[in-house]
């Protein structure tokens, strides 16, 4: 059962939908960090840059087909923050 569940989770984490979500957050964090930095709020911009960089590492692992582990899941959960719904 554990193997079946793990395989299902890994399949989702490597799906196009999940990759699109990570790419969305990376782009939004980059855009928002630039905007915030221009307003002089450099510490907040650094927070977004850090989150973006961590998500980029995960995105690279996913695109390379690497298996994600618990530490990767922690990074994802700690660095994805919804303030508005994702629009398509």
ABEGO torsion letter per residue (X at the ends): XAAAAAAAAAAAAABAAAAAAAAAAAAAAAAAAAAAAAAGBAAAAAAAAAAAAAAAAAAAAAAAGBBBBAAAAAAAAAABBBABBBBX
